């Protein structure tokens, strides 16, 4: 059971890394009417900061209230799929942050596609991650596809799909 929890917790941190790389806006940000690639890159930097600070409310504030988070992970029993709401993600994230003693990641192959009307963006990236949790060193690679949209003048994640592979 503990091993299963650790794998699930590691997956949640991977999703967190994705959010940290493509979503949100600072409270002092202007109201957005369009999205540019520079906006997405700036947001990636800000959300990374709150993520590394383990600021749960900061991370959650970058998710639309109706966000859908889909996580797929290879296990010895086949592919495990988990779908989470914003509230479920927050609850799981609190558990993970309390147990993780070390967390590092890097993004590779980042691709940002702005919609024709500049009201949304799709961000695809591969995240290489290492998490130490309860003495276990877990290394993973995750391919993530995230949709960022303008909601009430803010850039928010409305959808995130992550496929996790253990390294």
Buried (B, 14 or more C-beta within 10 A) or exposed (E): EEEEBBBBBBBBBBBBBBBBBBBBBBEEBEEBEEBEEEBBBBBBEBBBEBBEEBBBEBBBBBBBEEBBBBBBBBEEEEEBEBEBBBEEBBEBBEEBBEBBEEBEBEBEEBEBEBEEEBBBBBBBBBBBBBBBBEEBEBEBBBBBBBBBBBBEEBBBBBBBBBBBEEE
